[in-house]
Amino acid sequence: MFGSKLHKRSAAAVAAVALSGLLLTACSGGSTAPTELTPGTVPDAKTSLTVWSFLPGNYDKGVEAYDAIAAGFTKKYPQVTVKVVDMPYPTYFDQVRNATVAQKGPDVITMYGGAQAMSYKNGLFPLQNAMEPDVKENLKFVADNFSQDGNLYILPTGTYGYAMMVDQAKFAEAGVDPVAGMKDWPSLLDTCKTLSAKGIQPIASGWKDGFLFETFMYMISSQMMDTETLNQWIAGEIPLDDPMFADATSYITGMNDAGCFGDDAALGRNMYDDAFNQYYAGEAAMMVTGSLNTAQQAYDTIPTTTVMALPQVPSSQHDALIDAGAEAGWSVTKWTKSPEASVAFVNYMAGPEAQKILWDMAGVPPNLKNLEVEPTTPMQQAFFPLLANPENHTGFAAFPLPVLATFERNAAPLMGGTLSEADFLKQAQSAFVKAK
């Protein structure tokens, strides 16, 4: 299923929301556990680390890449054996929830930062003081992943960026130049109308699970946040009834009004993953992607595919920003019996050796200032300039998970016209207040 190769975050919302109430009374580990992690010497005694992640299965050679990383770490620390457990994404956060409640399980886990990590905080060590100096100096997208309590629960690795896959042949069929048709927001809406008039689905779409709505909300609201606003949002100081989110919602529904998502009668029938199948089958001119790996597959399947930025909305505070950040991150569990080795491992994951392996074997762009890699394929060459924009940031991590669950539940009624924008945002704000 093509969607399984996508940078996707939102499917964890239900599991994390279910967990959030349990964590209020969960214990936080044994009495001998440290209260803070810092970089240090890994003891010479033999030890083992169990690492849970859904990332290996996201890539064709992902399992081999993570095996190579484990081997590289063991070469550096021969006393430490690493077992990477590749876990399916749909059930991953349920398993993390169970481990957190039981306070036993893996030593290191893949986790998203910000609000999601906050939901699991009773099982995770803060890591802002655990970064090795070289990692601290060169790791990008760190600030975007702090939680509202002021802690950093992940070391972010890899890079994603939300952009539009564009089938240039479909544009040519409609007589639209892609550069001109995507130069600004009014041009995008006009392009949707022109494609629709030619019988071409403008943007492959699926609304039943709400993930596509969330994706556009991340892309558009990030454009609307300057640095000060982003910091306030990360700190939990901006509510969902702020005009920024009302405007972002209106931009998305305005795309629907312009026919960007096809026939209204089809809204709500398909899932997000179905939209990818629609694009790969040649049945749409555009599709959102957050993953270079997915975009590369699109190019391999439809060689007329390129990737372009979503145009800036009229309220954008930037010239050409895309919502971009860390692919995911690595957390240390509070119950680990090998905290020094666990800290060393997450720093290794965030360092150049591991991120170079992921680039070479799985095509994951690194997020380090001190590691440059060379794009070689046409898709990589199109995507890298979008990722390299220093304006890029993401506000995703600060969306409280109950809010995402509300988005997911209400996206199809909103887009189908049975739920007003006012009621949609009212319910989102109610979820935001409850998440406080």
C-alpha positions in Angstrom: 0.0 0.0 0.0 1.6 3.2 -1.1 0.5 5.2 1.9 2.7 3.0 4.2 5.7 4.6 2.6 4.4 8.1 3.4 5.7 10.4 6.1 2.6 10.0 8.3 2.1 11.0 11.9 -1.6 11.4 12.7 -2.6 7.7 13.0 -1.1 7.7 16.5 -3.6 10.2 17.8 -6.3 7.7 19.0 -3.8 5.5 20.8 -2.1 8.5 22.5 -5.4 10.1 23.5 -6.4 6.8 25.1 -3.1 6.8 26.9 -3.2 10.4 28.2 -5.6 9.7 31.0 -3.7 6.6 32.2 -0.4 8.5 32.4 -1.7 10.8 35.1 -1.4 8.1 37.6 1.3 5.9 36.1 4.4 5.2 38.1 7.6 6.7 36.7 10.1 3.8 37.2 12.0 2.2 40.0 13.6 4.1 42.9 17.1 3.6 41.5 16.4 5.1 38.1 18.2 8.4 37.4 16.0 11.5 37.2 18.0 13.1 34.3 20.2 11.8 31.5 23.5 13.3 30.4 26.1 12.1 28.0 28.7 9.9 29.6 30.9 6.9 29.5 29.2 3.6 28.6 30.1 1.0 31.2 32.4 -1.9 30.1 30.0 -4.5 31.3 28.1 -6.5 28.7 24.6 -5.1 28.1 21.9 -5.2 25.5 19.4 -2.7 24.2 16.0 -3.4 22.7 14.9 -0.7 20.2 11.3 -0.5 19.0 10.6 1.4 15.7 8.1 1.5 12.8 10.6 3.2 10.6 12.5 0.1 9.1 9.3 -1.1 7.4 8.7 2.3 5.8 11.5 1.7 3.2 12.4 -0.9 0.8 15.8 -1.5 2.4 14.9 -0.1 5.8 15.4 -3.3 7.7 18.9 -3.7 6.2 19.7 0.0 7.0 18.7 -0.3 10.6 20.6 -3.6 10.9 23.7 -1.7 9.6 23.2 1.0 12.1 22.9 -1.5 15.0 26.1 -3.1 13.7 27.9 0.3 13.5 26.9 1.1 17.0 28.1 -2.2 18.3 31.4 -1.7 16.5 31.8 1.6 18.4 30.6 0.0 21.7 31.5 -3.7 21.5 30.0 -4.3 25.0 26.5 -3.4 23.8 24.3 -5.6 21.7 21.4 -3.9 19.9 18.2 -5.6 18.8 16.0 -3.4 16.5 12.4 -4.6 16.5 10.6 -3.5 13.3 7.0 -3.0 14.3 3.9 -2.3 12.1 2.8 1.3 12.3 -1.0 0.8 12.8 -0.4 -1.0 16.2 2.9 0.6 17.2 1.6 3.2 19.6 -0.8 0.8 21.2 2.3 -1.3 22.1 4.1 1.8 23.4 1.1 2.7 25.4 1.0 -0.8 27.0 4.8 -0.7 27.7 4.4 2.8 29.3 1.6 1.7 31.6 3.5 -1.5 32.6 6.8 0.5 32.8 8.7 -2.3 31.1 9.7 -3.1 27.5 12.2 -1.5 25.2 15.1 0.7 26.1 14.8 3.1 23.1 11.7 3.9 21.0 10.8 5.9 17.9 8.6 8.8 18.9 7.3 12.0 17.5 8.1 15.1 19.5 6.0 17.9 21.0 2.4 17.1 22.0 2.7 13.4 21.1 5.8 12.9 23.3 4.1 14.9 26.0 1.3 12.2 26.1 4.0 9.6 26.9 6.1 11.7 29.2 5.8 9.5 32.2 7.7 6.8 30.3 10.3 9.0 28.7 13.4 10.8 29.9 13.9 14.5 28.9 16.8 14.6 26.6 17.7 18.3 26.3 20.7 17.8 28.5 21.6 14.4 27.1 22.9 15.5 23.7 26.5 15.1 23.0 28.2 18.4 22.1 28.6 17.7 18.4 25.0 16.6 18.1 23.7 19.6 20.0 25.7 21.9 17.7 24.6 20.4 14.4 21.1 18.7 14.9 18.3 20.6 13.2 14.6 20.8 14.0 15.2 20.6 17.7 13.2 23.6 18.8 10.1 22.5 16.9 10.0 19.3 19.0 10.0 20.6 22.5 6.9 19.9 24.5 4.7 22.4 26.4 6.4 21.4 29.7 9.7 22.7 28.3 11.2 19.3 27.8 12.7 17.6 24.8 11.7 13.9 24.8 13.2 13.0 21.4 16.4 13.5 19.5 15.0 14.2 16.0 16.5 12.4 13.0 15.8 12.4 9.2 14.0 15.1 7.3 10.5 15.2 5.8 8.9 18.0 3.9 5.3 18.4 2.8 5.1 19.2 -0.9 3.0 18.5 -4.0 3.8 15.7 -6.4 2.9 17.1 -9.8 2.3 15.0 -12.9 3.5 17.3 -15.6 1.8 15.3 -18.3 -1.6 15.9 -16.8 -0.9 19.7 -16.6 0.2 19.6 -20.3 -3.0 17.8 -21.2 -5.0 20.6 -19.7 -2.7 23.3 -21.3 -1.3 24.5 -17.9 2.3 25.3 -17.3 3.1 23.8 -13.9 5.3 26.7 -12.8 2.8 29.3 -13.7 -0.1 27.2 -12.4 1.5 26.8 -9.0 3.1 30.3 -8.6 0.7 31.6 -6.0 -2.6 30.8 -4.3 -5.0 32.3 -6.9 -3.1 30.4 -9.6 -3.5 27.1 -7.8 -7.3 27.6 -7.5 -7.5 28.6 -11.2 -5.4 25.5 -12.0 -7.8 23.3 -10.1 -10.7 24.8 -12.1 -8.9 24.3 -15.4 -8.0 20.7 -14.7 -11.5 19.9 -13.6 -12.9 21.4 -16.7 -10.7 19.1 -18.7 -12.0 16.1 -16.8 -8.8 15.7 -14.8 -8.9 15.2 -11.0 -6.7 18.0 -9.7 -5.5 16.6 -6.3 -5.9 12.9 -5.4 -8.0 12.9 -2.2 -9.4 10.8 0.6 -11.3 12.3 3.5 -12.8 9.5 5.5 -9.9 9.2 8.0 -9.2 13.0 8.1 -5.5 12.6 7.5 -5.5 14.7 4.4 -7.2 17.6 6.2 -4.6 17.5 8.9 -1.8 17.5 6.3 -3.1 20.6 4.7 -3.6 22.2 8.1 0.1 21.6 8.9 1.2 22.9 5.5 -0.9 26.1 5.7 -0.7 27.0 9.3 3.1 26.6 9.2 3.1 29.2 6.5 1.1 31.6 8.7 3.5 31.4 11.7 6.4 33.7 12.0 9.1 32.7 14.6 7.4 34.4 17.5 4.0 32.9 16.7 5.6 29.4 16.2 7.2 29.7 19.7 3.9 30.7 21.2 2.1 27.8 19.5 4.8 25.3 20.7 4.3 26.7 24.3 0.6 26.1 24.1 -0.3 29.8 24.2 -2.4 30.0 21.0 -5.9 28.4 21.1 -7.6 26.6 18.2 -10.2 29.5 18.0 -7.4 31.8 17.0 -8.2 33.5 13.6 -5.1 31.8 12.2 -6.8 28.4 12.3 -10.1 29.7 11.1 -8.3 31.2 8.1 -6.4 27.9 7.5 -9.6 26.0 7.5 -11.2 28.4 5.1 -8.2 28.0 2.7 -8.8 24.3 2.7 -12.5 24.5 2.1 -11.8 27.1 -0.5 -9.7 24.6 -2.3 -12.7 22.3 -2.3 -14.9 25.0 -3.6 -12.5 25.5 -6.5 -12.8 21.8 -7.3 -9.3 20.9 -6.2 -10.5 17.6 -4.7 -12.8 16.5 -7.4 -16.5 15.5 -7.3 -18.2 16.5 -4.0 -20.2 13.3 -4.2 -16.9 11.3 -3.6 -15.9 13.2 -0.5 -15.7 10.9 2.5 -15.7 7.7 0.6 -11.9 7.1 0.4 -9.1 6.9 2.9 -5.9 8.8 2.8 -3.9 5.8 1.5 -6.5 5.4 -1.3 -5.5 8.9 -2.6 -1.9 7.6 -3.2 -3.3 4.6 -5.1 -5.3 7.1 -7.2 -2.3 9.2 -8.0 0.0 6.2 -8.8 -2.8 4.9 -11.1 -2.5 8.1 -13.2 -6.0 9.3 -12.1 -5.0 12.7 -10.6 -2.7 15.6 -11.5 -1.3 16.2 -8.0 -0.9 14.6 -4.6 0.5 15.7 -1.3 3.7 13.9 -0.1 5.8 14.3 3.0 8.4 11.8 2.0 11.2 11.9 -0.5 11.0 8.1 -0.6 7.3 8.3 -1.6 8.0 11.0 -4.2 10.8 8.8 -5.7 8.3 6.0 -6.0 6.0 8.3 -7.8 8.7 9.3 -10.3 9.6 5.6 -10.8 6.0 4.8 -11.5 5.1 8.0 -13.4 8.3 9.5 -14.9 6.5 12.8 -15.7 6.2 13.4 -11.9 8.1 16.3 -10.2 7.7 17.9 -6.8 6.7 21.5 -6.1 5.9 23.6 -3.1 2.3 24.2 -2.2 1.9 28.0 -3.0 1.9 30.4 -0.1 -1.5 31.4 1.1 -2.3 35.1 1.2 -1.8 35.2 4.9 1.7 33.5 4.7 4.4 35.1 6.7 7.1 33.7 4.4 8.2 33.7 0.8 8.5 30.0 0.0 8.2 28.0 3.2 7.2 24.4 3.3 6.1 22.5 6.4 9.3 20.5 7.1 11.0 19.0 10.1 12.3 15.8 11.5 11.1 12.5 10.1 10.7 11.2 13.7 12.9 10.9 16.8 14.4 8.6 19.3 13.5 8.5 23.0 14.9 6.7 26.1 12.4 4.9 28.3 12.5 5.5 32.0 12.6 1.9 32.8 15.8 1.1 30.8 18.4 -0.8 32.8 21.1 0.6 30.5 20.7 4.4 30.6 24.2 5.2 29.5 24.1 2.9 26.5 20.6 4.2 25.6 21.9 7.8 25.6 24.8 6.8 23.5 22.5 5.0 21.0 20.1 8.0 20.6 23.1 10.3 20.1 24.5 7.8 17.5 21.1 7.8 15.7 21.3 11.6 15.6 24.9 11.7 14.5 26.4 11.7 11.0 27.3 8.0 10.8 23.8 6.6 11.3 22.1 9.3 9.2 24.6 8.7 6.4 23.6 5.0 6.4 20.0 5.9 6.2 20.6 8.2 3.3 22.8 5.7 1.4 20.5 2.7 2.0 17.0 4.1 2.4 17.1 7.5 0.9 16.2 9.4 4.1 17.6 13.0 4.0 19.6 13.8 7.1 18.9 16.7 9.4 22.4 17.7 10.3 24.3 20.9 9.5 27.6 19.0 9.3 26.4 16.2 6.9 25.9 17.0 3.3 24.7 14.4 0.9 24.5 14.6 -2.9 21.1 14.3 -4.6 21.4 12.2 -7.8 18.0 11.4 -9.1 15.7 14.0 -10.8 13.3 13.7 -7.9 16.0 14.2 -5.3 17.2 17.2 -7.2 13.7 18.7 -7.3 13.0 18.0 -3.6 16.3 19.0 -2.0 16.0 22.7 -2.7 12.5 22.7 -1.0 14.0 21.0 2.0 17.0 23.3 2.2 14.9 26.5 2.7 16.1 28.0 6.0 12.6 29.4 6.6 11.2 25.9 6.9 9.6 24.8 10.2 6.6 22.8 11.4 3.9 23.5 13.9 2.7 19.9 13.7 4.3 18.7 16.9 2.4 21.2 19.0 -1.1 20.1 17.8 -2.5 18.4 20.9 -3.5 14.8 20.1 -7.2 15.3 21.1 -7.3 18.1 18.6 -6.0 15.8 15.9 -8.5 13.2 16.8 -11.3 15.8 16.4 -9.9 16.8 13.0 -9.9 13.2 11.9 -13.5 12.6 13.1 -14.9 15.8 11.5 -12.9 16.3 8.3 -15.3 14.4 6.0 -18.4 16.2 7.3 -16.7 19.5 7.0 -15.5 18.9 3.4 -18.9 17.3 2.5 -20.8 20.4 3.7 -22.7 18.8 6.6 -20.6 20.5 9.3 -20.0 24.2 9.3 -16.5 25.7 9.7 -17.6 27.4 12.9 -18.8 24.1 14.5 -15.7 22.3 13.2 -13.4 24.8 15.0 -15.6 25.0 18.1 -15.2 21.2 18.6 -11.4 21.6 17.9 -11.2 24.3 20.5 -13.1 22.2 23.1 -10.6 19.4 22.5 -7.7 21.9 22.9 -9.1 23.1 26.3 -9.5 19.5 27.5 -5.9 18.7 26.5 -4.6 21.4 28.8 
